[in-house]
Amino acid sequence: MDYKKATIIISFYNNKKALSMIFQSLKEESNYNFDVIVADDGSSDDITSWLKDYIKLLPFRVFHVWHEDKGFRKNRILNKSIAASKTDYLIFIDGDCVPQSGFVQDHLYAAEKGKVVCGRRVELSEKYTQKLCSSPKKSTFSHVYFIPMMFRYLWFNLLGYDTDVTGKHIENGIHIKFLRNLMLKRRLEKSIIGCNFSLFKDDFKKINGFDMNYEAPAVGEDTDIEFRLNGVGIKTKALKFGAALLHLYHQELKRPSINQDIFQETVRNKAFWANNGLDKL
């Protein structure tokens, strides 16, 4: 069996269209030196049946890790996926975020022991999301697509139009390899966003993975793990001009205050080890 360098863990719930676009983009990678795990937070039977058939057609290895739908339990299914992974390096993305071409190889280029690599995302507008979903082509996953899009973005700003015409953080979609390499050498720090980060599995195990006490969106899959990783000496590392995700437009999820309460307790206690983490599966 070919040696795989990384596992891409995709948090997923019922969004078949977006997941198929993610797979289509990953097919454009120059090297299939990775596994994929679909971390499924309780999708319906028809979706899981579709996925079982779909992954047989893909040129890379895909595993489906599922548990019953009992509400938002993203951190639990992510921990189950970490436990199921077979590689030393892990890359985390969300199921509504489509990687640009070369995404995996950019993360592997930046990989470093004792560091968590922080990628970014382009916030696509509703218009561009519809365009991408209606006719996704190889060119739309490429960084080349974002050069004219960036000019449109700047032009609309000069004219005083709302940036929602094009989207937000369009600059994140510009891929320039020598600038990517330069930024990595400068050791810039950047906050983790839960939809786009990577690290060595052994480094993640130092904090016992995700805290499964978080059962609502936000904080638990990024702010919390950044605090705990930093607490055990794992520092953040910015990955710019590469490894961007295209975040598909959707209504923002509610973010209840309970997550902030859990996080504040973690900070007060300097609880870098998750008591309800990987070892509790």
C-alpha angles and dihedrals in degrees: 000000000000116000112251120210100198146013119222109211112201117195105218143180122171097309098129096166095053093045092052088052090051090052091047090054093047088054086066092061113120092227130030092211091136143076125221127219119192103211098205117196094201108306118184124270094255091054094048090048090052091048093050090058096039097055091057088069096053124101094224132058117270128186124194116215111186139171134181119282106256098149129284106346101149095141092053094052090045090055090049088052092050088052090050095047119109101198135079094233128060130198118191125205135161124245093242094055121086116206120231119237111285093024097134096045091050091055092047091050090055096043114126134165112252093022135096110212113223117206127184138224141222113234102221118209120238089257096054092042090057090047092051094045095047096053114004111188133179090254093060091059091051126094088233089071090063098056095075089035089057091053090051089049092053092044093052090049092052089051091050097246122151111268088229085083088076105009134250135287090019089159088072089069094063110102116199112165100203091049090048089054092045093051091050090053090053090060094224114185122225134174119259118253111199094227096060123030139106141195144154114285092231090057091051091049089060088075095034093250124267120357105244093201086084108089101164135064123281135024097036097071099043121004093045096047092045090055093047095044091050088049091062094043101267106135130200121251123197119232107197131170089024145053095039125169126214105226110210115226119256139144111284116256120240114260110208120207093239089086092056089050091054091047095049090053089050090052094047092051095039085229099177093161113071107231088198097044143105096324092058096064 
